[in-house]
């Protein structure tokens, strides 16, 4: 609804304009009348109208002066000038203030409404453009956030990466030479527990802290799992790696200082891994950060600890063990029981090969492995509530047996899920798309509806249907557009909007790409 203010020193003119405008459309309404320029300025500040019909020649402050005053405080208000004087000087003065509409008294109803329609269309068009830009910005921010979380998850789960730091440098527009991971953990208050919404609020707080901080590093925040959040720091210059500890310390101090001001009633711990110059080595940094975090749990007075060579206990996570972990996670994703059990035996063998093996080392290695499995299940959208708790007092062989039994249970759960749940979720996703294709539907919205991760839903679409999510949505929209084209009373523009496209030109290009014909050509061939 657009708000209109009428300004004229003649009461009959004001009443006539008000009646014409209020009877013209449901989309506009007159919110007030002013008898002079001074009153117009006051009412404009109070009511903030969208359009002002302004008489030029009035006693005291005239229309031109009133426009200048109002424009100085609100540039968005549009003006339609009304005058009995058809002189160039008057028109020139108001045009200099950005006024485009000028009607003469006595005004015809048609002239008034046409002028109002032009200004209204301009305002609504600008608002629609701003809404679309805002929507696009929000969608882009969501997409970037999802991409960041999934890339960080991928780094943790998969030490072999196709992308290099050079490629990330090109994407980000700055030189990236190395990277490292910090692992943030939220601990419940003494004799208390953290509720789900408290964890979520903390996660949003942590993202906002890094978003608003004045940092010299690129920061990618990963997904939260069991009150732990991995954060990847990409160093922009070679010198940053040399001063890694100094830079990391500055980040830690800033986060801990901000955390003291936050309303979260909990405790924060931070494990820090070493920096590495190759993307495929960042998995090691995560292991080091996790090992440091585990060590912190035994030293309640410390808030953070550097891993690796900086002094934290280092797990026996050699490159061989990392490779075995990767193969094990791949086997789990496929639900391959025999392969998973064989690889797990290899994993335990690699641990045994480490000299001086102790129960605490085995426990930490198993804890690391099963956190990775838990993260993988979460990213695939698979809910699995069971967890494995291993005590350091247990015999090493007993640890291996319990770990193997737990892994067997996980694989069986994945098999059941792959055979039934995933198929059902895909059909549920397809139903959702078919009901909402006319809206601005996104992969994230559908994934949230079916409770799968966007990454895995996209992968399932490709694996099961041989097409991407976007291709499927496009197929549904074009199919519906063809049906609607059979109705000769509908314009192509109407059909474009009704099937979910906002730009007729873009709709036409997509339609031709899908069918080989433009919408006009298709209608000519199919509708006689």
Helices and strands as residue ranges (DSSP letters): E 2-7, H 11-22, E 28-34, H 37-47, E 51-55, H 63-73, E 78-83, H 88-95, E 101-104, H 109-157, H 165-172, E 178-188, H 196-212, E 218-225, E 228-235, H 238-242, H 244-261, E 266-272, G 279-281, H 282-296, E 304-306, G 308-310, H 319-334, H 337-353, H 359-380, H 396-416, I 417-421, H 422-436, H 443-450, H 454-465, H 469-485, H 492-498, H 504-515, H 519-526
